[in-house]
Amino acid sequence: MDVAAILDRLCHRYPVGLVDAVSAFEPGRRISAIKNVTINEEFFQGHFPEVPLMPGVLLIESLTQAATLLLLYDGEQVRNARTLLRRVTGTKFRRQVTPGDQVTLDIEVRRRRGPMARLSAVASVAGQVAAEADLHVAVVDGAATVHPTAIVHPAAVLGAGTVVGPNATIGPHVRLGRNNSVGASCVIDGHTEFGDNNVLYPFGSFGMAPQDLKYRGEPTRLAVGNGNTFREFVTIHRGTLGGRGATTIGHRNFFMAYCHVAHDCLIGNDAILSHGTTLGGHVDVDDFAILGGYAGVHQFCRVGKYAFIGGFSACTKDVLPYSKTVGNRALIYGLNTVGLVRRGFQPDTVRKLKAAYRYLLVSKLNATQALARIDQDEALDCPEVRYLVSFIREAKRGVVLKRPTRRSGETSSDE
């Protein structure tokens, strides 16, 4: 952590920098910093010259500066913002701090609500508490900053706290929300709108014209929500008039390097697209889906909630929710039990989904008969099973229901 660079966002300057090093750090949770107190400190010259003591107000300032490091640094990037100490409560001074002491500053986040954060702060010397308090700190976004080499059209809108890196290019119809980070050499064009707190790594391309031979330059859109991460070389195209007119991406999705999202796709929330994943036009990816490296999804296909698609898979039909689907062409390996447990699904829900999948995959019933049996089985009734049934009935390209066979050598979903 570059302590000096982060504290430079405060209005204070020498000699009021009161943090020397960081000894422990958990992004967004806690930090432990160090202040070495020497007789050369400026404040000792006018504060009790005969009995040099570190003023209590400067101990609080040291704790506030350590809190600033915690609130403005996420482990990778420094937020374009500054902190304001709004209130100090529960303050207690328990021992004196004198020259030669090494003060440990321990800060832990208690609660965050909007721009306000409440933090527990303790200053100690050799294991003895010197001061403790609750700090109420506001995080105020700074104005958007643009690197001198970036090209940003005057009509583009950049929200507070947004940072545009070197050689990036932003077109006239682009609107970026608050606290977005645009990496070096990114290109954002077209009628494109990003929400807040998105991170765009270098060399990404967003909102460019779709790769559709019928496209004639119509003003279609790309709309992106909040908290998404786009790693290097991700490409996302805007929609077409023949489709939805927009490519839409929800919140908190993670796109690894070299992913491609074609025109008119609809991606929900909390999905993960691994390296090189490619979505054809008009693809729907629902919440919490995971697509393995270099997986490809055919145009107009859907990927259901909590589905897992293995690496290098080629999906030419809809991928069932909650399923494990792997292969070229993709085959279904049953319920994604491990993934559902990790996501906190209740055992009873997992049991009902397993039973529904047995009707679909193990019984000798065709898809229509299996769905009818699932509807009739009252013991399976739950929102997740109802979603699975409606997903299959709404499929326009069919769904992946073919299972691997030992004869074909495809017996493991890990292959």
Disulfide bonds with the S-S distance in Angstrom:
none
